[in-house]
Amino acid sequence: MSKQSHEPAYRAFSVIEREGRDPFWQSIGAAFENSDGSLNIILQAYPLPGRDGVVKVVLRRPKDEQGDDQSRDRERPGNASRRR
């Protein structure tokens, strides 16, 4: 088995759309990078499907690695609805 780092490479979120309000970003776990570049995703909660029936987990780098205020980005309306 590959050795993984003790610090998460990403945090895992479930984005909850709310009518008439900004989306709520619920932290549900983290992803750790292995020495071979693969990721182990550890979920502490399961995301629920959205209104469209899709279950989506968003991975974001931890705040200190982004170099900007991640919470401000999370509050921006429409930010959560982008699909990649």
N, C-alpha and C positions, 0 to 999 in steps of 0.2 A: 504494500500500500504506500502511496506517496505521502511524504511528510507535508503537513499544512502549517501555515503561519498561525500564530496566536491572535493576531489582530485581523479583524474582518477587512476584506478588500472592498466589500459592498455591504450596504444595509438593504434589507428587503422590506418593501412596503406594499400594502393593498390600498389602492386609491378608491375612496368611497365617494361617489357622486351624490350631491345633495341638492334638491330642487330649491332654487332661489338663494343658494349659499355657495361659498367656495368649496371645492372638494376637500375631504379630510384624508390626510395621509396617515394610515395606521401602520406603525412599525410591527412587522410580523416575524423578523428573523435577520439572518446575516449570511453572507457568502464568503468563504475562505478560499484563497488561492493555494493550490498545490504546487509543488516544485516543478511539475511538468506543465504548468500553465492552466490546468483544468480547475474547475471550481466545485466546491462542496457547498450546497445550499442547505442551511439548517433553519427550519421553520419552527417557530414557537407557537404559531397559530395558523390555521388554514384560512386562506382568503375565500370569500363568498363570491359567487358569480354576480356580475353586474346585471343591469336591466336587459342587456342584449344576450345574456346567458354565458358570456365569456368570463373565464377566471383569469385574472391578470396579476402578475407580480412584477413590480418595478424595482430594479436594482440601481442604487445610487451610491456613489463613493461617500464615505464618511465626511462630515463637515470639514475636519482639519485637513483633509487631502484635497478638497475642492478649491480652497483658497477664497471662497466667497460665502455669503450667508445663504445656506441651503434652505432655511425656513422661509426666507423671502420668496424664493423660487416656488416653494410648495404652496404658498398662499395665492399665487398669481392665477386668476380665473382662466380656465381653458387649458392650463398647462397639463392637467392629468388626462385630457381626452385625446392627446396626440398618440397615434399608434405608430410603431416602427416595424 
